[in-house]
Amino acid sequence: MIKLRLLLEGADPEYDLTEAYLDEIDNTLREFKSGKYKKQPWEVARYSKIKPLWTQFMKYGFVRDERSIEDIASIFTRAIIKLSVNTMLLGHESQDPDEYFAEYKITTEKQKRKFYDWIEDNGQWRISDSALGPLYKLALELKDAKTAEEKLLICDKILNVVHPRSNLSEMFVEGGRKSLDDLAGKQEIKEFRQRMKTLQ
């Protein structure tokens, strides 16, 4: 499993994310080669946890359930890393994926196509080109955040990035865009996000 502690400890957020990214390349290819999983394992945050946390914070200004926001932050961070790895392995980054495939003896086009099918969800690859830059910056901020309140605010920014992209939102939150539409429709959250925009 990816060393999530690297994202919660240490002095250099970028170094830690790089280490976690390299670990996840191995983890992804190892899971694929194992044959244990019909599709790529992927964890999303439960909307039943997000909704009360966000609503309470917007109303009272603090996070009561710090453990839950830690869990959500870890899920979001790993989703960003897995998304980065998938995007690279499909050849959408400057890195050459073939050197990683070769380590796991994935060398033929047929084997690669099986991998591409494996990372599909509802007919779409779990990759992103345009959103990775903003999401990576937010993952760095999340790693550096000290309080539960800071983490929730950064997680909210992540939700704002993925919300307009239906397939991407499904990689972060149970229910995907439908859940985020519901969250954005809450009056307290509408007012809070509007205040945050005026402060930026």
C-alpha positions in Angstrom: 0.0 0.0 0.0 1.1 3.6 -0.6 2.8 5.1 2.4 0.2 7.7 3.3 2.2 8.7 6.4 4.6 10.4 3.9 1.8 12.8 3.2 1.1 13.5 6.9 4.7 13.8 8.2 8.0 15.3 7.2 9.3 18.8 6.4 9.2 18.9 2.6 5.7 18.5 1.1 7.0 18.3 -2.5 9.6 15.7 -1.7 7.0 13.6 0.2 4.5 13.8 -2.6 7.2 12.7 -5.1 8.0 9.7 -2.9 4.3 8.8 -2.7 4.0 9.2 -6.4 6.8 6.8 -7.1 5.4 4.3 -4.6 2.0 4.5 -6.3 3.5 3.7 -9.7 4.8 0.4 -8.2 1.6 -0.2 -6.3 -0.6 0.4 -9.4 1.4 -1.9 -11.7 1.7 -4.6 -8.9 -2.1 -4.6 -8.4 -2.7 -4.9 -12.2 -0.2 -7.8 -12.5 -1.5 -9.6 -9.5 -4.8 -10.4 -11.3 -6.7 -10.0 -8.0 -8.7 -7.0 -9.2 -11.0 -6.9 -12.2 -10.7 -3.1 -12.2 -8.3 -0.7 -10.5 -9.1 -0.3 -6.8 -10.2 3.2 -6.0 -11.4 4.8 -2.8 -13.6 7.8 -2.7 -14.8 9.9 0.3 -18.3 9.1 1.5 -20.8 12.0 1.0 -22.5 11.1 4.2 -19.3 12.2 6.0 -18.6 15.3 3.9 -22.1 16.9 4.1 -22.3 17.2 7.9 -18.7 18.2 8.2 -19.0 21.0 5.7 -22.4 22.2 7.0 -21.2 22.3 10.6 -18.0 24.1 9.7 -19.8 26.8 7.6 -22.2 27.3 10.5 -19.9 27.3 13.5 -16.4 28.0 12.0 -14.6 25.0 13.4 -14.3 21.2 12.8 -15.7 19.0 15.4 -14.8 15.6 13.9 -11.1 16.0 13.2 -10.6 12.3 12.5 -13.0 12.4 9.6 -11.4 15.4 7.9 -8.0 13.6 8.2 -9.6 10.6 6.5 -11.0 12.8 3.7 -7.7 14.6 3.2 -5.9 11.3 2.9 -8.4 10.0 0.4 -8.2 13.2 -1.7 -4.4 13.2 -1.7 -4.2 9.6 -2.8 -6.8 10.2 -5.5 -4.6 13.0 -6.9 -1.5 10.8 -6.8 -3.3 7.9 -8.5 -4.7 10.2 -11.1 -1.2 11.6 -11.8 0.2 8.0 -12.1 -2.5 6.9 -14.5 -2.1 10.0 -16.6 1.6 9.3 -16.9 1.2 5.6 -17.6 -1.1 6.4 -20.5 1.6 8.6 -22.0 0.0 12.0 -21.3 3.0 13.3 -19.4 6.6 14.0 -20.4 7.8 10.9 -18.6 8.2 7.7 -20.7 5.9 5.0 -19.2 7.6 2.2 -21.0 10.5 2.0 -18.5 7.9 1.4 -15.7 5.9 -1.1 -17.8 9.1 -3.0 -18.6 9.9 -3.5 -14.9 6.6 -5.5 -14.7 7.0 -7.2 -18.0 4.2 -5.3 -19.7 5.8 -4.9 -23.1 3.3 -5.8 -25.8 0.6 -3.6 -27.1 -2.0 -6.3 -26.1 -0.7 -6.2 -22.5 -0.8 -2.4 -22.4 -4.4 -2.3 -23.8 -5.4 -4.7 -21.0 -3.9 -2.2 -18.5 -5.7 0.7 -20.2 -9.0 -1.2 -19.9 -8.2 -2.0 -16.3 -8.0 1.7 -15.3 -11.3 2.5 -17.0 -14.4 3.4 -15.0 -17.8 3.5 -16.8 -16.0 3.6 -20.1 -13.6 6.5 -19.3 -10.0 6.3 -18.2 -9.2 7.6 -14.8 -6.9 10.3 -16.0 -6.8 14.1 -16.2 -4.8 16.6 -18.3 -6.2 20.0 -17.4 -7.0 19.5 -13.7 -3.8 17.9 -12.5 -1.8 21.2 -12.1 -4.3 22.8 -9.8 -4.9 19.6 -7.9 -1.2 19.0 -7.3 -0.8 22.5 -5.9 -3.7 21.8 -3.5 -2.2 18.5 -2.5 1.0 20.3 -1.5 -1.1 22.8 0.5 -3.0 20.0 2.1 0.3 18.3 3.1 1.4 21.5 4.7 -1.8 22.4 6.5 -1.7 22.3 10.3 -5.3 22.4 11.5 -8.4 20.5 10.7 -10.0 23.8 9.6 -7.2 24.5 7.1 -7.5 21.0 5.7 -11.3 21.3 5.3 -10.8 24.6 3.4 -8.3 23.0 1.0 -10.5 20.0 0.5 -13.3 22.4 -0.4 -11.0 23.9 -3.0 -10.3 20.4 -4.4 -14.1 19.8 -4.6 -14.4 23.1 -6.6 -11.8 21.9 -9.1 -13.4 18.5 -9.7 -17.1 19.6 -9.4 -17.5 20.8 -13.0 -16.0 17.6 -14.4 -18.5 14.8 -13.9 -16.1 11.9 -14.4 -13.5 13.5 -12.2 -15.8 14.3 -9.3 -16.7 10.5 -9.2 -13.0 9.8 -8.5 -13.2 11.9 -5.3 -16.7 11.7 -3.8 -19.4 9.0 -3.6 -22.2 10.1 -5.9 -19.9 12.4 -7.9 -21.3 15.5 -9.4 -24.8 14.9 -8.0 -23.5 14.9 -4.5 -21.5 18.1 -5.1 -24.5 19.8 -6.7 -26.4 19.0 -3.4 -23.5 20.3 -1.3 -23.2 23.5 -3.4 -26.9 24.1 -3.0 -26.8 24.5 0.7 -27.3 28.1 1.7 -24.6 28.2 4.3 -22.1 26.8 1.8 -23.2 29.2 -0.9 -22.7 32.2 1.4 -19.4 30.9 2.7 -17.9 30.3 -0.8 -19.0 33.7 -1.9 -17.3 35.3 1.1 -14.1 33.3 0.3 -14.2 34.6 -3.3 -14.3 38.2 -2.1 -11.3 37.6 0.1 -9.1 36.2 -2.7 
